[in-house]
Structure formats: structure tokens, C-alpha cells
Amino acid sequence: MSLRDQKSFLSKIHPFELLSNEQMDLCIRHMDIAYYPKNEILITPEKIPNHFFVIIKGIVHEYKEEEILMDYHQQDSFDSNSLIYGKSKNSFKVYEDLICYEIEKDIFLELIEQNEGFKNFFLNNLVNKLQTLKDKEYKSDLSSFMIAKVSDTILRKPCIVKTGTKLIDAIDKSMKYSTSTIIVKKDNEYGIITDSLLKVKVLLEGRDLSIPVESIAIFPLLSINKEDYLFDALTLLIKKSIKRIGVINTKGELLGILEQIDILSHFANHTYVVDTKIKNANNLEDLKDASNELISTIKTLNAKGVKVNHISSLIGQLNIKIYRKVYRLILPKELQKDACFIVMGSEGRNEQIIKTDQDNALVVKDGIDVEQYRPYMEKLTETLIDFGYPPCPGNIMVSNPFWCKTVQDYKNETAKWIEAPAMQNYMDLAIFFDSFSVAGDKELLINLKEDLFNKLHDKDVFMAYFAKATLTFDTPSTVANFMTKTYYLDIKKGGIFPIVQGIRSLALRERIRETTTVKRIKILEQKKAIEPQMANELLEAFDVLNTLRLKAHLQKLQDGKKLNNEIDTHTLGKIERDLLKDSFKIVSNFKKFIIYTFRIDKIL
């Protein structure tokens, strides 16, 4: 291989492309090609190398005792820790005949001292490495919106008046500010008066303009921090069906007003078109048209590089609005108030992006005849299927009488799940715990969740068995990437499910009512149930795994193939493969934490 070829080869491997021309030349001058046969031991705790290895061809496995921790393929490199710290906790063994570059230890350490980016990659912890690799992989797709903060866009100067101000004086001040929005300050709290509020509360009610502003203002003003992502502001506007929110600093002081139109000018997409179609739908056919546009929204957001958790949050809000509208269009108004329509599982966690199945149920107030709801629930399920929400293979849908009953009947059921543990009971409890109220009387669900928490008090053995489900599927220790073969891997079973179930188990034990996995992780960190480093690692791994799954789902849709959770690792680039391997490593460590935390080893 010529010097030009060597330079071309290395420059494609992160972080070698960060080296200057002089540093790259230095590296190549002190680099040799070596061959090692299968089963050759390269590194052990007793055998520290004098070279940094970069694989040209072959496979190397990293072991901790007998357990395979990582596999290294073409363009992978190892082991910086051995050279930097002069020791290794693990062993490296050739699995498939190895041809590699060997960079002299002294030169490798010299490059680390000379190049800050090169140094940071090898000295950073796993979370920072994941973030660096993601930035490297996806920066060509990054939209300015994906990384934009609220403070990066236009903020309207707020027209603020104090309580006690006459409404007519406040209106006069707002005209000088050229705004239709009046902000009312009451102590340390802000309220809002809009044009539509003036029409409803003053003009239609014939009230005098001399009334104090606080008599019609809506408190509190929904706000977002100036350092939050602009996408979070968009999600909040859609969730609350509002056109403006306040922007505050860390002290809670109002800095300005963020208008819907300003967000749309910053990020042009048809999300609001879909949202408006849902709002304006007066029949199921119109609502179906709006629902059919969700996949285009997902493709647009993904193509713009929007992070997967932001996509799921936004699409989740739109899905909830569709479910709520379906409920209201199908059920007679007099029946709606005596029941609570809930979504569960991935929908309840707001983590289903592509329509893969539906998990939903109905909770009916005690003393109300459930039978009168059944025909409407049948129609509701049929309608959602027609909208493109596939039926649940396990029949976890409102059309199933098991998932359509009174509060007391559900309480009896949760008691059975806990007192007579079985795999199906654990599954039902897990699905139900992730439930989220979509329409109707949400207090019915709040009542059930509180009852569930009370029943689980001091149920350590049950919680151990519940948490044991985290270990149901093996997490791959290697990621095959043979150049002429395909290798399919179920990314949900191997990575996503263990995180979801492990975090769900911790959330159930800590009586956390939040349903989304990301928010549960953050709350668990606040409660000191998990360490900050573990929380950060899980957030990064969860993002990587869901991003790869969404990419695979969209590709299958494009190819007209049936959706599943398998990814072909042969189609992954090197950086994506590295991200996947590091994510699986985090998942494996998290499983060990769950075993220790719930003392699962005592029941195995």
C-alpha cells in the first residue's frame, strides 16, 4: 500500500482526519503493517503492547475474563487505554486472521499531546465519545433548527402591565408596542390577555373597559427557558394548541414572547398543516386524511436531522390529538365524561413514531354500565385500523372486553397481576403502567395509578421478578459486518427493550408517574436512583438505538417491506457500527446494574 493509500485509509477513520498534514505524515512514517494469525493474543493485563492497532482486514475480540465485550473489524482501532495508562483490564484476541497497521506508542502519545481533538476523543468518557461520533456521522444532516435554541430566534418585546391597571390603559400601551398580546404581572407570576380573549371576555360579555386587567387575564403564562431547544417550543405549541409562549431566563424573568409565526419562519415544515387539519376535521374521513400525512411529516423531520426523541415527542402529540378526536367523533357526548380513553405501551410512553400497532384501553367510572360502551369501542378500533394503526397482535385494544371495564374491575385485575405473578401478568402490568390519558376523565386513571403504587409497597420479591424481564433478550456483544453477507439483528430486543423495561422497573419502584423513558431517566437521576454518568450513557444509547431503528423503518417503508425491528448491520457505516457497539456495551452494563439493584441473582 502506497503512502498516498495509507493516508487515504487513515483519513477515513475518526479521529485521524483531525490530524494536520504534518501530523499525518509523522504518523505514517512510524507505522508498519503486521500480520497475526487466528487465536493470537495481542493484549492482556500482563502483556501491554508498544503499538496502537488499526485493522486493515480481520476481526479482533476484546474479552473480560470469558465474556466478549467488543468486536473490532476493518477500520476499527484499539487499544488507546493500554498505551495512555500503561495497563489493561481486558484481553484482545485475534478471531479472524488479522492484517493491521501498528503505530508506535511514542508517536501515538505524541500525537495526543499535539492535537486537542485527537486527544479529546481518546481521553473522553463513553458519553462524550458517543456524542462526538454522532456529530461526526450526522453533521451533514443537521438542520439549524435541530440545534437552534429559543434565544437564536426572534423574540417579541413583551407589553407588560401590573395588576390593577385598567384594561383600556393596557390596550393603549399594547398599541404603542404594536402587539396584540398584553402580559399581566402579578407578584412573580405572569398572565396573558390576547385578542381572542378580549372578544370573548369583554365584547361578547359587554364588559366595561375600565375593569382591571387581572379580571380577565389567564394565569400562568406558559413559558419556556431561552436556553431550551426551539423544537421544544414547537412541541409545546402543538401540545397546548396555542400561538405564543413566554420566554424566561434562569431567574424566571420574562425576556420576550415567542410567536408561532416566528418559529414557522425559522423552520418550514408542514407540521402545523397536519395539526390544523386535525383541529378542523369534523368527520372521520377528514381526520383520516390528516392521519395519513403523519408519515410525510416523519420523513421530513428525519431528513432535516431532527433528533429522534424530538420527532417522537412531536408525532406523539399529533397522534394523541387524532385519538382524542376519534373518541369525540364516535362516542356520544353523554358517555365521554364517564370514561377515560388511554393509550399504553410505546404509545403511552410517546415513543412510537411509525405506526406499528395500537395499545389502548377504556376505564369506565364505577356504577356506569360498561356494556353501553362496547359497540362504540368496536367502531373505535376499526376506525384506527382504517387510519393505518395496525391491530395489536396481543389484542390489547378497547374492542377487547378485558381492556374495557370499570375502575374497580381494573383494581381487581392489578391485584391479580401482583398476587399471582406470571409472565402474562408482568407484561400486562408493564403495558398498563405506561398508560397515558388521551380523552375523557383523566382522574380515573390517576386513581388507578395511585392504587397500583399502594399495592406494590414492600413487594420486593414481585419487583425483582418484574425487573427480571429486563434480561429476557440477549444483548449482542459483537456486531457482525462481513463484507459480502447480511447480518440481521433485532435492535429492539437487544437494546431498546432492556433500557425501557429496566427504567420502567425503577420508575415503578420510585412511584414515578411520568411515562416517557427519557423523562423517567432524568427523574431517576434527580432522585439519585441512578448516577449521573449512567443516566447520560442511557440517554445517549437510547437515542442511538432509536435513531437506527427509525432509519431501518423508513427504509423498509420505501422498499415496500413489512416493518419489523431488525437492522442489517452490513448496511451500517463504520461510525454507525461504532455507535451501535458502544450502545450495546452501555445496555449490558445497565443490565448488570438492574440485577444488582433488584437482587435478581437471588431469584434466578
Steps between C-alpha positions, in 0.01 A plus 500: 500500500649837393540798732211668320282193557600485867411866546167450323423196716577677831323823408171306477534381859389729781686679661800469263343749258557763771879473461684770307699402190823507699350288780358251249841471331664441839248229575555323168881513529475310830237250391557143381278223363478186714334159471361287784337156462170395654508451882810718541488690833585867439433661838443373855524660842851352510591580139482870414577582134741754358271583210159639420310265267290600196332208322537465124340156483385243756319497834619543859294427813542679831440281805446555870577158642283275274247765396529670160468874553565631150591393149726699269484487120644678199591866579451444873786587734613396849623530778571859598445437873785249514741756353373806688473341845757222462253229606207299373214335687406292197650266242502532119505186288504453121175337391561510125850529344611858553680744274545836671698818526710540814575857607789536741394576856724807539366651177138427597552673836677790328202550265268506800702780653522694173136481386220600740217337302697177464574506873142572606366204305724250673482655847126575507258275681258278310222762496722764342630246248144416401414868463815561293427204273137609454607852408749354254245262345202731475645849468431501126132451587486748786246771440550833670167434666619179660765681700337844522415637841200719578740791544613456138168608353289817507351599837223758510541770763232436763240761586491457879248667731450458873188373673257782569560655158178592320439288192463806276841630612656158436349494148638847434848386609480189282425714194818698564688165512327395173392174661168324554628335820489652846707346781372549855751479784370388839778475761748253343245350261396597149161473330384573147220683317459435126271647235281190505468529879392865466229397254365222723539657846431865419314557173267200512436543873452878465751585773637847561857581389575651841520156665841397642708284266529212748124443487528344152870402471589129481757390758762369480655594167646184348874556468822339384862574592708694249762222503248229407494361148272675255353161418378471860314827450339363184392184682348706785304719257357192331427320826311797650349625171623854562667762281751657737701429814710705737880473507668523839855491637630283784365751753148467361504851355303552179730586210252503214219326314561226246235495227393198297566687175861568601565130563347413165719754325803342669402147406271443204314167517141393468460391863260786565307411187440152643416644841251742342340221297449301820342800673269575208392141434126472555468138391705181496585528129663841546683373806630200303649736241688683776620170648634384163730802485691403816746279313596793275560711810723229646702473178541879484616532859738204467647637176566833674702320767256561787585279797288190536367586847378836366331325207329249730387779732348704217341204319375373835315827558341481155400136557341592833295771328382247241404248770320770696308615192405141409367451854291815481366430152395142580374514858177679590580808706316370806725191515830682458513656847449170688801323350869548433653395167866406547792397283759259635836339418717694256210736422455574869874568524475731197767289329318354200592697189397276211156342547595144599204398717246644741477442876198672653230451761195659658449560873134548592380671817364264767123469492479561125388219270804396294290315244371823349859587402583174321354571152674838494829339601464251215456788259791688656738208443376451144546872431858504627582196287353682202718801589811279471552408865550121476308279743692381804611134457421445868154657463583778748229730364179660623294258290622219730272485812809429711621854424160668537363492855436697818752647741425231759539223245844636406592517870403135535709419195812679625467312829505171306803614300691562821379214718507230230814587304541343156667616180172624349418687821841671499444598136151636567623697800791646301269606217245648741765686703595690184142614449422861417161674502394620156134599546222495756542519877875463569436483876384141448847401383671705772290306755610167350869594494488607865330174593771307311782678683337427836467130419869474410619636834754255652457258209876450449471144367237600246712796387799268456299275270357800319849644445629159391320552168783745420715191441250323270703556184876474447689816417758436225861528608612512137364669191575297189583695186621252242564668168300257285233379742199639680462485874159579644472612858183579699590841641188518717561171680875549529509863606181705517285262707760445778528877550121550492426212739787573738405868524132406528582273795693775677220749428238262642706453817551876538128577437581714196191591298683626194471252212770592246830313542717809449316701766495201736880478471536869587263471799682188624826694483343785701381249759855356509363158401763490226833682473533796259754313286267203458208732422700678230622172353146361485366816336769486233459127437120526487530779243745301284290181507175679417668701223628183335159333537320800344748500213432130440121552524505779243715292267257208527208731422685630195575144385143387564610245759320393817605701805698325772777594741787335314791696359753367252838583654658458157330824394652698790795726446799474732389781729146362530648160580717658770198683641304173508779307669552767764124516560479123550788527747299756700192274488704202627633704792147624577374142516764423763384805696139377488606153620684657794234762584207256510704205632390297199786256557312383812201382296679360194 
